[in-house]
Amino acid sequence: LATGVPATTVLMVSFTRTAVAEVRSRIAQLAQDGANVGAVRITTLDSHAWSIGAATSSNIPDKLARGFDANIDEATNLLRLAEPTVVDWIQSFRHVIIDEAQDLVGRRAEFVIELLGRLAPECGVTVFHDPAQAIFGFSIEDDEDVDGDSRTPFHERLLNNYSDVGQAKLTHLF
């Protein structure tokens, strides 16, 4: 926001509602323009996936009744198929922040890979990944729906798919 990126074009996705609440709180404390901060879209992966599916359907009650995994799968497929409404919305973002990437496995990792692949070329991306804080990496071993490339850790897939990814090691605790 300090570099001029409009708040309405910033998307931050995280794994849990607790993390989303913490990020909102920290941004509000650090921001110089509190009103501007409220326009940043900060959401969980599951909520963002639901929003993508809801943007292409009028059957909202049905979408509310099914599980998180079904919403993730639908959003992933809409991104793969380059559904125009979804792609237009995704390409409206100018910076995307992925938090807790160490916990992206299976279908959620697939969803984020597809999301990143549909961003506009000029869109900035920041991924926060701390393997020391991983809490869900073990679950991929028991996921019957996951095979092939999906078993590769998200950060490795990111490095393999995007040759221009830079890495920075944060050494100061804030």
Disulfide bonds with the S-S distance in Angstrom:
none
